Amino acid sequence: MGQLVSDVTKILDYNNAKKDAENQRQKILAQIASDEKNKVNLIKKVLSTQRAKYGADGNSGDSFSENAVLKRLRNETAQPYDDKKQENIEKIRKNKIKKPNLIKNWLAKLDDIAG
């Protein structure tokens, strides 16, 4: 009877751990989505500020490369968010639950009993 209780406990613990891991993954994914939205808003804000500054200075497209400015702005504003996204993806990869192998447990018990 003790083995049965032990096995049921392992299964219940596994199911609870699996639910907790899924909840954690969902939180991380929600954080990634929120960070992505914040990144886009920050890029838009910095870009519009930069455009206004260049326009006020009298610069036109002839005096600087618009694509280079946009690339630099995206890199400066997006880099912290991209780094955080990579960290969150690593957290998701590491958030795995090991499924109990009841057959191995039973076989080990049989070996103990037979031995």
Backbone as XML, in Angstrom:
<?xml version="1.0"?>
<chain id="A" units="angstrom">
  <residue number="1" name="MET">
    <atom name="N" x="0.823" y="-1.201" z="0.000"/>
    <atom name="CA" x="0.000" y="0.000" z="0.000"/>
    <atom name="C" x="0.867" y="1.264" z="0.000"/>
  </residue>
  <residue number="2" name="GLY">
    <atom name="N" x="2.016" y="1.171" z="0.677"/>
    <atom name="CA" x="2.907" y="2.323" z="0.742"/>
    <atom name="C" x="3.424" y="2.732" z="-0.626"/>
  </residue>
  <residue number="3" name="GLN">
    <atom name="N" x="3.714" y="1.742" z="-1.483"/>
    <atom name="CA" x="4.198" y="2.032" z="-2.833"/>
    <atom name="C" x="3.136" y="2.756" z="-3.647"/>
  </residue>
  <residue number="4" name="LEU">
    <atom name="N" x="1.890" y="2.339" z="-3.496"/>
    <atom name="CA" x="0.792" y="2.981" z="-4.214"/>
    <atom name="C" x="0.650" y="4.437" z="-3.794"/>
  </residue>
  <residue number="5" name="VAL">
    <atom name="N" x="0.704" y="4.684" z="-2.503"/>
    <atom name="CA" x="0.609" y="6.063" z="-1.998"/>
    <atom name="C" x="1.785" y="6.885" z="-2.505"/>
  </residue>
  <residue number="6" name="SER">
    <atom name="N" x="2.953" y="6.292" z="-2.516"/>
    <atom name="CA" x="4.147" y="6.983" z="-3.009"/>
    <atom name="C" x="4.000" y="7.335" z="-4.487"/>
  </residue>
  <residue number="7" name="ASP">
    <atom name="N" x="3.516" y="6.403" z="-5.275"/>
    <atom name="CA" x="3.339" y="6.639" z="-6.711"/>
    <atom name="C" x="2.291" y="7.711" z="-6.979"/>
  </residue>
  <residue number="8" name="VAL">
    <atom name="N" x="1.183" y="7.657" z="-6.266"/>
    <atom name="CA" x="0.127" y="8.665" z="-6.443"/>
    <atom name="C" x="0.656" y="10.039" z="-6.044"/>
  </residue>
  <residue number="9" name="THR">
    <atom name="N" x="1.420" y="10.088" z="-4.962"/>
    <atom name="CA" x="2.008" y="11.360" z="-4.520"/>
    <atom name="C" x="2.948" y="11.915" z="-5.589"/>
  </residue>
  <residue number="10" name="LYS">
    <atom name="N" x="3.780" y="11.046" z="-6.185"/>
    <atom name="CA" x="4.690" y="11.489" z="-7.250"/>
    <atom name="C" x="3.922" y="12.046" z="-8.436"/>
  </residue>
  <residue number="11" name="ILE">
    <atom name="N" x="2.841" y="11.364" z="-8.800"/>
    <atom name="CA" x="2.037" y="11.827" z="-9.945"/>
    <atom name="C" x="1.390" y="13.175" z="-9.627"/>
  </residue>
  <residue number="12" name="LEU">
    <atom name="N" x="0.845" y="13.311" z="-8.437"/>
    <atom name="CA" x="0.216" y="14.586" z="-8.061"/>
    <atom name="C" x="1.251" y="15.708" z="-7.989"/>
  </residue>
  <residue number="13" name="ASP">
    <atom name="N" x="2.423" y="15.408" z="-7.444"/>
    <atom name="CA" x="3.491" y="16.410" z="-7.386"/>
    <atom name="C" x="3.922" y="16.820" z="-8.786"/>
  </residue>
  <residue number="14" name="TYR">
    <atom name="N" x="4.017" y="15.832" z="-9.672"/>
    <atom name="CA" x="4.383" y="16.126" z="-11.062"/>
    <atom name="C" x="3.343" y="17.024" z="-11.719"/>
  </residue>
  <residue number="15" name="ASN">
    <atom name="N" x="2.054" y="16.694" z="-11.524"/>
    <atom name="CA" x="0.988" y="17.507" z="-12.125"/>
    <atom name="C" x="1.009" y="18.932" z="-11.582"/>
  </residue>
  <residue number="16" name="ASN">
    <atom name="N" x="1.227" y="19.087" z="-10.289"/>
    <atom name="CA" x="1.302" y="20.430" z="-9.704"/>
    <atom name="C" x="2.510" y="21.191" z="-10.241"/>
  </residue>
  <residue number="17" name="ALA">
    <atom name="N" x="3.646" y="20.531" z="-10.339"/>
    <atom name="CA" x="4.848" y="21.176" z="-10.859"/>
    <atom name="C" x="4.654" y="21.572" z="-12.320"/>
  </residue>
  <residue number="18" name="LYS">
    <atom name="N" x="3.967" y="20.701" z="-13.070"/>
    <atom name="CA" x="3.698" y="20.990" z="-14.481"/>
    <atom name="C" x="2.803" y="22.227" z="-14.621"/>
  </residue>
  <residue number="19" name="LYS">
    <atom name="N" x="1.783" y="22.333" z="-13.784"/>
    <atom name="CA" x="0.902" y="23.508" z="-13.809"/>
    <atom name="C" x="1.666" y="24.762" z="-13.422"/>
  </residue>
  <residue number="20" name="ASP">
    <atom name="N" x="2.507" y="24.656" z="-12.402"/>
    <atom name="CA" x="3.307" y="25.807" z="-11.977"/>
    <atom name="C" x="4.259" y="26.261" z="-13.081"/>
  </residue>
  <residue number="21" name="ALA">
    <atom name="N" x="4.871" y="25.295" z="-13.759"/>
    <atom name="CA" x="5.784" y="25.622" z="-14.852"/>
    <atom name="C" x="5.036" y="26.295" z="-16.000"/>
  </residue>
  <residue number="22" name="GLU">
    <atom name="N" x="3.847" y="25.816" z="-16.306"/>
    <atom name="CA" x="3.053" y="26.432" z="-17.379"/>
    <atom name="C" x="2.645" y="27.859" z="-16.997"/>
  </residue>
  <residue number="23" name="ASN">
    <atom name="N" x="2.256" y="28.065" z="-15.756"/>
    <atom name="CA" x="1.920" y="29.412" z="-15.290"/>
    <atom name="C" x="3.132" y="30.339" z="-15.395"/>
  </residue>
  <residue number="24" name="GLN">
    <atom name="N" x="4.297" y="29.826" z="-15.024"/>
    <atom name="CA" x="5.518" y="30.624" z="-15.113"/>
    <atom name="C" x="5.832" y="30.971" z="-16.568"/>
  </residue>
  <residue number="25" name="ARG">
    <atom name="N" x="5.667" y="30.000" z="-17.475"/>
    <atom name="CA" x="5.891" y="30.263" z="-18.903"/>
    <atom name="C" x="4.934" y="31.337" z="-19.412"/>
  </residue>
  <residue number="26" name="GLN">
    <atom name="N" x="3.676" y="31.264" z="-18.992"/>
    <atom name="CA" x="2.698" y="32.260" z="-19.432"/>
    <atom name="C" x="3.061" y="33.658" z="-18.933"/>
  </residue>
  <residue number="27" name="LYS">
    <atom name="N" x="3.549" y="33.739" z="-17.695"/>
    <atom name="CA" x="3.976" y="35.039" z="-17.159"/>
    <atom name="C" x="5.155" y="35.594" z="-17.946"/>
  </residue>
  <residue number="28" name="ILE">
    <atom name="N" x="6.100" y="34.722" z="-18.272"/>
    <atom name="CA" x="7.272" y="35.161" z="-19.032"/>
    <atom name="C" x="6.860" y="35.608" z="-20.431"/>
  </residue>
  <residue number="29" name="LEU">
    <atom name="N" x="5.976" y="34.868" z="-21.070"/>
    <atom name="CA" x="5.503" y="35.257" z="-22.406"/>
    <atom name="C" x="4.745" y="36.577" z="-22.372"/>
  </residue>
  <residue number="30" name="ALA">
    <atom name="N" x="3.956" y="36.788" z="-21.322"/>
    <atom name="CA" x="3.252" y="38.072" z="-21.177"/>
    <atom name="C" x="4.251" y="39.207" z="-20.992"/>
  </residue>
  <residue number="31" name="GLN">
    <atom name="N" x="5.317" y="38.948" z="-20.244"/>
    <atom name="CA" x="6.355" y="39.968" z="-20.049"/>
    <atom name="C" x="7.061" y="40.278" z="-21.359"/>
  </residue>
  <residue number="32" name="ILE">
    <atom name="N" x="7.330" y="39.255" z="-22.153"/>
    <atom name="CA" x="7.965" y="39.464" z="-23.461"/>
    <atom name="C" x="7.067" y="40.331" z="-24.346"/>
  </residue>
  <residue number="33" name="ALA">
    <atom name="N" x="5.766" y="40.046" z="-24.358"/>
    <atom name="CA" x="4.829" y="40.832" z="-25.169"/>
    <atom name="C" x="4.772" y="42.274" z="-24.689"/>
  </residue>
  <residue number="34" name="SER">
    <atom name="N" x="4.753" y="42.466" z="-23.389"/>
    <atom name="CA" x="4.729" y="43.815" z="-22.825"/>
    <atom name="C" x="6.009" y="44.577" z="-23.172"/>
  </residue>
  <residue number="35" name="ASP">
    <atom name="N" x="7.146" y="43.897" z="-23.057"/>
    <atom name="CA" x="8.421" y="44.528" z="-23.396"/>
    <atom name="C" x="8.480" y="44.904" z="-24.869"/>
  </residue>
  <residue number="36" name="GLU">
    <atom name="N" x="7.942" y="44.041" z="-25.711"/>
    <atom name="CA" x="7.932" y="44.327" z="-27.151"/>
    <atom name="C" x="7.103" y="45.570" z="-27.450"/>
  </residue>
  <residue number="37" name="LYS">
    <atom name="N" x="5.961" y="45.683" z="-26.795"/>
    <atom name="CA" x="5.106" y="46.856" z="-26.984"/>
    <atom name="C" x="5.819" y="48.117" z="-26.486"/>
  </residue>
  <residue number="38" name="ASN">
    <atom name="N" x="6.461" y="48.023" z="-25.323"/>
    <atom name="CA" x="7.197" y="49.170" z="-24.789"/>
    <atom name="C" x="8.345" y="49.563" z="-25.709"/>
  </residue>
  <residue number="39" name="LYS">
    <atom name="N" x="9.018" y="48.562" z="-26.278"/>
    <atom name="CA" x="10.135" y="48.825" z="-27.188"/>
    <atom name="C" x="9.645" y="49.596" z="-28.418"/>
  </residue>
  <residue number="40" name="VAL">
    <atom name="N" x="8.552" y="49.146" z="-29.004"/>
    <atom name="CA" x="8.012" y="49.814" z="-30.195"/>
    <atom name="C" x="7.620" y="51.253" z="-29.866"/>
  </residue>
  <residue number="41" name="ASN">
    <atom name="N" x="6.969" y="51.444" z="-28.723"/>
    <atom name="CA" x="6.574" y="52.804" z="-28.336"/>
    <atom name="C" x="7.792" y="53.694" z="-28.100"/>
  </residue>
  <residue number="42" name="LEU">
    <atom name="N" x="8.836" y="53.139" z="-27.481"/>
    <atom name="CA" x="10.049" y="53.910" z="-27.232"/>
    <atom name="C" x="10.733" y="54.289" z="-28.535"/>
  </residue>
  <residue number="43" name="ILE">
    <atom name="N" x="10.796" y="53.345" z="-29.469"/>
    <atom name="CA" x="11.412" y="53.644" z="-30.768"/>
    <atom name="C" x="10.636" y="54.753" z="-31.485"/>
  </residue>
  <residue number="44" name="LYS">
    <atom name="N" x="9.316" y="54.676" z="-31.454"/>
    <atom name="CA" x="8.502" y="55.713" z="-32.100"/>
    <atom name="C" x="8.736" y="57.072" z="-31.454"/>
  </residue>
  <residue number="45" name="LYS">
    <atom name="N" x="8.810" y="57.080" z="-30.129"/>
    <atom name="CA" x="9.015" y="58.339" z="-29.407"/>
    <atom name="C" x="10.385" y="58.941" z="-29.730"/>
  </residue>
  <residue number="46" name="VAL">
    <atom name="N" x="11.424" y="58.113" z="-29.679"/>
    <atom name="CA" x="12.777" y="58.599" z="-29.956"/>
    <atom name="C" x="12.884" y="59.042" z="-31.414"/>
  </residue>
  <residue number="47" name="LEU">
    <atom name="N" x="12.261" y="58.295" z="-32.297"/>
    <atom name="CA" x="12.306" y="58.636" z="-33.711"/>
    <atom name="C" x="11.631" y="59.975" z="-33.979"/>
  </residue>
  <residue number="48" name="SER">
    <atom name="N" x="10.463" y="60.179" z="-33.397"/>
    <atom name="CA" x="9.772" y="61.454" z="-33.629"/>
    <atom name="C" x="10.549" y="62.618" z="-33.011"/>
  </residue>
  <residue number="49" name="THR">
    <atom name="N" x="11.170" y="62.391" z="-31.863"/>
    <atom name="CA" x="11.996" y="63.432" z="-31.243"/>
    <atom name="C" x="13.188" y="63.756" z="-32.128"/>
  </residue>
  <residue number="50" name="GLN">
    <atom name="N" x="13.809" y="62.722" z="-32.668"/>
    <atom name="CA" x="14.975" y="62.910" z="-33.531"/>
    <atom name="C" x="14.589" y="63.642" z="-34.813"/>
  </residue>
  <residue number="51" name="ARG">
    <atom name="N" x="13.456" y="63.268" z="-35.374"/>
    <atom name="CA" x="12.993" y="63.953" z="-36.601"/>
    <atom name="C" x="12.744" y="65.433" z="-36.331"/>
  </residue>
  <residue number="52" name="ALA">
    <atom name="N" x="12.109" y="65.717" z="-35.190"/>
    <atom name="CA" x="11.833" y="67.112" z="-34.847"/>
    <atom name="C" x="13.141" y="67.880" z="-34.642"/>
  </residue>
  <residue number="53" name="LYS">
    <atom name="N" x="14.103" y="67.243" z="-34.010"/>
    <atom name="CA" x="15.393" y="67.898" z="-33.764"/>
    <atom name="C" x="16.102" y="68.202" z="-35.080"/>
  </residue>
  <residue number="54" name="TYR">
    <atom name="N" x="16.170" y="67.200" z="-35.971"/>
    <atom name="CA" x="16.821" y="67.418" z="-37.260"/>
    <atom name="C" x="16.072" y="68.461" z="-38.089"/>
  </residue>
  <residue number="55" name="GLY">
    <atom name="N" x="14.754" y="68.432" z="-38.022"/>
    <atom name="CA" x="13.970" y="69.422" z="-38.760"/>
    <atom name="C" x="14.204" y="70.824" z="-38.231"/>
  </residue>
  <residue number="56" name="ALA">
    <atom name="N" x="14.280" y="70.965" z="-36.902"/>
    <atom name="CA" x="14.524" y="72.271" z="-36.293"/>
    <atom name="C" x="15.925" y="72.779" z="-36.611"/>
  </residue>
  <residue number="57" name="ASP">
    <atom name="N" x="16.866" y="71.872" z="-36.774"/>
    <atom name="CA" x="18.235" y="72.264" z="-37.116"/>
    <atom name="C" x="18.379" y="72.596" z="-38.598"/>
  </residue>
  <residue number="58" name="GLY">
    <atom name="N" x="17.345" y="72.340" z="-39.353"/>
    <atom name="CA" x="17.387" y="72.644" z="-40.777"/>
    <atom name="C" x="18.041" y="71.565" z="-41.603"/>
  </residue>
  <residue number="59" name="ASN">
    <atom name="N" x="18.239" y="70.419" z="-41.034"/>
    <atom name="CA" x="18.850" y="69.320" z="-41.791"/>
    <atom name="C" x="17.810" y="68.699" z="-42.711"/>
  </residue>
  <residue number="60" name="SER">
    <atom name="N" x="18.272" y="68.324" z="-43.858"/>
    <atom name="CA" x="17.388" y="67.625" z="-44.783"/>
    <atom name="C" x="17.946" y="66.240" z="-45.035"/>
  </residue>
  <residue number="61" name="GLY">
    <atom name="N" x="17.251" y="65.473" z="-45.820"/>
    <atom name="CA" x="17.694" y="64.119" z="-46.139"/>
    <atom name="C" x="19.033" y="64.100" z="-46.854"/>
  </residue>
  <residue number="62" name="ASP">
    <atom name="N" x="19.436" y="65.236" z="-47.442"/>
    <atom name="CA" x="20.702" y="65.290" z="-48.169"/>
    <atom name="C" x="21.910" y="65.309" z="-47.229"/>
  </residue>
  <residue number="63" name="SER">
    <atom name="N" x="21.708" y="65.805" z="-45.989"/>
    <atom name="CA" x="22.858" y="65.981" z="-45.106"/>
    <atom name="C" x="23.143" y="64.763" z="-44.227"/>
  </residue>
  <residue number="64" name="PHE">
    <atom name="N" x="22.240" y="63.804" z="-44.208"/>
    <atom name="CA" x="22.478" y="62.587" z="-43.424"/>
    <atom name="C" x="21.661" y="61.441" z="-44.007"/>
  </residue>
  <residue number="65" name="SER">
    <atom name="N" x="22.103" y="60.266" z="-43.710"/>
    <atom name="CA" x="21.396" y="59.091" z="-44.202"/>
    <atom name="C" x="20.257" y="58.755" z="-43.249"/>
  </residue>
  <residue number="66" name="GLU">
    <atom name="N" x="19.053" y="58.842" z="-43.739"/>
    <atom name="CA" x="17.871" y="58.573" z="-42.914"/>
    <atom name="C" x="17.877" y="57.124" z="-42.418"/>
  </residue>
  <residue number="67" name="ASN">
    <atom name="N" x="18.268" y="56.217" z="-43.282"/>
    <atom name="CA" x="18.315" y="54.809" z="-42.893"/>
    <atom name="C" x="19.342" y="54.565" z="-41.792"/>
  </residue>
  <residue number="68" name="ALA">
    <atom name="N" x="20.479" y="55.245" z="-41.883"/>
    <atom name="CA" x="21.508" y="55.085" z="-40.851"/>
    <atom name="C" x="21.017" y="55.603" z="-39.507"/>
  </residue>
  <residue number="69" name="VAL">
    <atom name="N" x="20.322" y="56.737" z="-39.527"/>
    <atom name="CA" x="19.789" y="57.305" z="-38.285"/>
    <atom name="C" x="18.750" y="56.358" z="-37.691"/>
  </residue>
  <residue number="70" name="LEU">
    <atom name="N" x="17.848" y="55.852" z="-38.519"/>
    <atom name="CA" x="16.820" y="54.928" z="-38.040"/>
    <atom name="C" x="17.440" y="53.658" z="-37.472"/>
  </residue>
  <residue number="71" name="LYS">
    <atom name="N" x="18.454" y="53.129" z="-38.147"/>
    <atom name="CA" x="19.110" y="51.916" z="-37.665"/>
    <atom name="C" x="19.770" y="52.161" z="-36.311"/>
  </residue>
  <residue number="72" name="ARG">
    <atom name="N" x="20.446" y="53.303" z="-36.183"/>
    <atom name="CA" x="21.110" y="53.630" z="-34.927"/>
    <atom name="C" x="20.092" y="53.795" z="-33.816"/>
  </residue>
  <residue number="73" name="LEU">
    <atom name="N" x="18.997" y="54.478" z="-34.090"/>
    <atom name="CA" x="17.959" y="54.684" z="-33.080"/>
    <atom name="C" x="17.339" y="53.359" z="-32.650"/>
  </residue>
  <residue number="74" name="ARG">
    <atom name="N" x="17.065" y="52.500" z="-33.599"/>
    <atom name="CA" x="16.494" y="51.191" z="-33.257"/>
    <atom name="C" x="17.457" y="50.378" z="-32.392"/>
  </residue>
  <residue number="75" name="ASN">
    <atom name="N" x="18.735" y="50.412" z="-32.771"/>
    <atom name="CA" x="19.728" y="49.660" z="-31.998"/>
    <atom name="C" x="19.855" y="50.199" z="-30.575"/>
  </residue>
  <residue number="76" name="GLU">
    <atom name="N" x="19.884" y="51.512" z="-30.446"/>
    <atom name="CA" x="20.041" y="52.122" z="-29.120"/>
    <atom name="C" x="18.835" y="51.861" z="-28.230"/>
  </residue>
  <residue number="77" name="THR">
    <atom name="N" x="17.648" y="51.926" z="-28.793"/>
    <atom name="CA" x="16.445" y="51.774" z="-27.975"/>
    <atom name="C" x="16.015" y="50.327" z="-27.823"/>
  </residue>
  <residue number="78" name="ALA">
    <atom name="N" x="16.294" y="49.502" z="-28.799"/>
    <atom name="CA" x="15.798" y="48.125" z="-28.774"/>
    <atom name="C" x="16.740" y="47.159" z="-28.073"/>
  </residue>
  <residue number="79" name="GLN">
    <atom name="N" x="18.022" y="47.486" z="-27.991"/>
    <atom name="CA" x="19.001" y="46.539" z="-27.450"/>
    <atom name="C" x="18.652" y="46.044" z="-26.048"/>
  </residue>
  <residue number="80" name="PRO">
    <atom name="N" x="18.310" y="46.909" z="-25.089"/>
    <atom name="CA" x="17.980" y="46.397" z="-23.755"/>
    <atom name="C" x="16.777" y="45.443" z="-23.772"/>
  </residue>
  <residue number="81" name="TYR">
    <atom name="N" x="15.803" y="45.746" z="-24.602"/>
    <atom name="CA" x="14.616" y="44.887" z="-24.692"/>
    <atom name="C" x="14.951" y="43.547" z="-25.341"/>
  </residue>
  <residue number="82" name="ASP">
    <atom name="N" x="15.802" y="43.574" z="-26.342"/>
    <atom name="CA" x="16.203" y="42.325" z="-26.999"/>
    <atom name="C" x="17.000" y="41.441" z="-26.042"/>
  </residue>
  <residue number="83" name="ASP">
    <atom name="N" x="17.865" y="42.077" z="-25.245"/>
    <atom name="CA" x="18.629" y="41.311" z="-24.250"/>
    <atom name="C" x="17.699" y="40.674" z="-23.232"/>
  </residue>
  <residue number="84" name="LYS">
    <atom name="N" x="16.721" y="41.441" z="-22.770"/>
    <atom name="CA" x="15.776" y="40.911" z="-21.784"/>
    <atom name="C" x="14.940" y="39.780" z="-22.384"/>
  </residue>
  <residue number="85" name="LYS">
    <atom name="N" x="14.582" y="39.920" z="-23.651"/>
    <atom name="CA" x="13.807" y="38.877" z="-24.327"/>
    <atom name="C" x="14.613" y="37.581" z="-24.381"/>
  </residue>
  <residue number="86" name="GLN">
    <atom name="N" x="15.900" y="37.677" z="-24.690"/>
    <atom name="CA" x="16.746" y="36.489" z="-24.724"/>
    <atom name="C" x="16.839" y="35.834" z="-23.345"/>
  </residue>
  <residue number="87" name="GLU">
    <atom name="N" x="16.938" y="36.658" z="-22.301"/>
    <atom name="CA" x="16.971" y="36.124" z="-20.938"/>
    <atom name="C" x="15.672" y="35.386" z="-20.615"/>
  </residue>
  <residue number="88" name="ASN">
    <atom name="N" x="14.553" y="35.972" z="-21.006"/>
    <atom name="CA" x="13.258" y="35.334" z="-20.752"/>
    <atom name="C" x="13.102" y="34.033" z="-21.526"/>
  </residue>
  <residue number="89" name="ILE">
    <atom name="N" x="13.602" y="33.992" z="-22.740"/>
    <atom name="CA" x="13.536" y="32.766" z="-23.528"/>
    <atom name="C" x="14.378" y="31.675" z="-22.860"/>
  </residue>
  <residue number="90" name="GLU">
    <atom name="N" x="15.537" y="32.051" z="-22.315"/>
    <atom name="CA" x="16.370" y="31.087" z="-21.587"/>
    <atom name="C" x="15.641" y="30.566" z="-20.352"/>
  </residue>
  <residue number="91" name="LYS">
    <atom name="N" x="14.911" y="31.452" z="-19.663"/>
    <atom name="CA" x="14.145" y="31.027" z="-18.488"/>
    <atom name="C" x="13.098" y="29.985" z="-18.886"/>
  </residue>
  <residue number="92" name="ILE">
    <atom name="N" x="12.445" y="30.207" z="-20.016"/>
    <atom name="CA" x="11.433" y="29.262" z="-20.492"/>
    <atom name="C" x="12.081" y="27.915" z="-20.812"/>
  </residue>
  <residue number="93" name="ARG">
    <atom name="N" x="13.250" y="27.951" z="-21.459"/>
    <atom name="CA" x="13.935" y="26.696" z="-21.798"/>
    <atom name="C" x="14.323" y="25.913" z="-20.547"/>
  </residue>
  <residue number="94" name="LYS">
    <atom name="N" x="14.746" y="26.621" z="-19.517"/>
    <atom name="CA" x="15.193" y="25.958" z="-18.286"/>
    <atom name="C" x="14.019" y="25.495" z="-17.422"/>
  </residue>
  <residue number="95" name="ASN">
    <atom name="N" x="12.832" y="25.981" z="-17.707"/>
    <atom name="CA" x="11.646" y="25.708" z="-16.889"/>
    <atom name="C" x="10.975" y="24.413" z="-17.352"/>
  </residue>
  <residue number="96" name="LYS">
    <atom name="N" x="11.688" y="23.312" z="-17.208"/>
    <atom name="CA" x="11.146" y="22.013" z="-17.612"/>
    <atom name="C" x="10.983" y="21.143" z="-16.374"/>
  </residue>
  <residue number="97" name="ILE">
    <atom name="N" x="9.943" y="20.353" z="-16.395"/>
    <atom name="CA" x="9.643" y="19.463" z="-15.276"/>
    <atom name="C" x="9.942" y="18.029" z="-15.707"/>
  </residue>
  <residue number="98" name="LYS">
    <atom name="N" x="10.639" y="17.302" z="-14.843"/>
    <atom name="CA" x="10.972" y="15.913" z="-15.141"/>
    <atom name="C" x="9.788" y="15.022" z="-14.764"/>
  </residue>
  <residue number="99" name="LYS">
    <atom name="N" x="9.327" y="14.260" z="-15.729"/>
    <atom name="CA" x="8.195" y="13.362" z="-15.519"/>
    <atom name="C" x="8.661" y="12.130" z="-14.741"/>
  </residue>
  <residue number="100" name="PRO">
    <atom name="N" x="7.924" y="11.757" z="-13.706"/>
    <atom name="CA" x="8.344" y="10.584" z="-12.930"/>
    <atom name="C" x="8.195" y="9.299" z="-13.746"/>
  </residue>
  <residue number="101" name="ASN">
    <atom name="N" x="9.162" y="8.412" z="-13.594"/>
    <atom name="CA" x="9.125" y="7.145" z="-14.294"/>
    <atom name="C" x="8.755" y="6.060" z="-13.281"/>
  </residue>
  <residue number="102" name="LEU">
    <atom name="N" x="7.467" y="5.768" z="-13.196"/>
    <atom name="CA" x="6.966" y="4.831" z="-12.198"/>
    <atom name="C" x="7.420" y="3.401" z="-12.458"/>
  </residue>
  <residue number="103" name="ILE">
    <atom name="N" x="7.587" y="3.033" z="-13.712"/>
    <atom name="CA" x="8.016" y="1.665" z="-14.025"/>
    <atom name="C" x="9.416" y="1.425" z="-13.472"/>
  </residue>
  <residue number="104" name="LYS">
    <atom name="N" x="10.316" y="2.395" z="-13.626"/>
    <atom name="CA" x="11.658" y="2.245" z="-13.069"/>
    <atom name="C" x="11.589" y="2.098" z="-11.551"/>
  </residue>
  <residue number="105" name="ASN">
    <atom name="N" x="10.728" y="2.869" z="-10.924"/>
    <atom name="CA" x="10.569" y="2.778" z="-9.470"/>
    <atom name="C" x="10.078" y="1.390" z="-9.072"/>
  </residue>
  <residue number="106" name="TRP">
    <atom name="N" x="9.103" y="0.864" z="-9.790"/>
    <atom name="CA" x="8.562" y="-0.458" z="-9.471"/>
    <atom name="C" x="9.625" y="-1.546" z="-9.671"/>
  </residue>
  <residue number="107" name="LEU">
    <atom name="N" x="10.358" y="-1.439" z="-10.785"/>
    <atom name="CA" x="11.402" y="-2.426" z="-11.049"/>
    <atom name="C" x="12.486" y="-2.386" z="-9.973"/>
  </residue>
  <residue number="108" name="ALA">
    <atom name="N" x="12.824" y="-1.199" z="-9.521"/>
    <atom name="CA" x="13.817" y="-1.074" z="-8.449"/>
    <atom name="C" x="13.309" y="-1.720" z="-7.173"/>
  </residue>
  <residue number="109" name="LYS">
    <atom name="N" x="12.031" y="-1.540" z="-6.892"/>
    <atom name="CA" x="11.440" y="-2.162" z="-5.704"/>
    <atom name="C" x="11.433" y="-3.684" z="-5.834"/>
  </residue>
  <residue number="110" name="LEU">
    <atom name="N" x="11.122" y="-4.194" z="-7.054"/>
    <atom name="CA" x="11.128" y="-5.629" z="-7.274"/>
    <atom name="C" x="12.521" y="-6.220" z="-7.071"/>
  </residue>
  <residue number="111" name="ASP">
    <atom name="N" x="13.535" y="-5.496" z="-7.553"/>
    <atom name="CA" x="14.909" y="-5.954" z="-7.361"/>
    <atom name="C" x="15.252" y="-6.010" z="-5.876"/>
  </residue>
  <residue number="112" name="ASP">
    <atom name="N" x="14.789" y="-5.020" z="-5.120"/>
    <atom name="CA" x="15.036" y="-5.013" z="-3.669"/>
    <atom name="C" x="14.343" y="-6.177" z="-2.980"/>
  </residue>
  <residue number="113" name="ILE">
    <atom name="N" x="13.119" y="-6.442" z="-3.411"/>
    <atom name="CA" x="12.354" y="-7.522" z="-2.797"/>
    <atom name="C" x="12.966" y="-8.875" z="-3.169"/>
  </residue>
  <residue number="114" name="ALA">
    <atom name="N" x="13.303" y="-9.053" z="-4.458"/>
    <atom name="CA" x="13.847" y="-10.334" z="-4.944"/>
    <atom name="C" x="15.276" y="-10.555" z="-4.451"/>
  </residue>
  <residue number="115" name="GLY">
    <atom name="N" x="15.998" y="-9.468" z="-4.240"/>
    <atom name="CA" x="17.412" y="-9.576" z="-3.921"/>
    <atom name="C" x="17.673" y="-9.991" z="-2.549"/>
  </residue>
</chain>
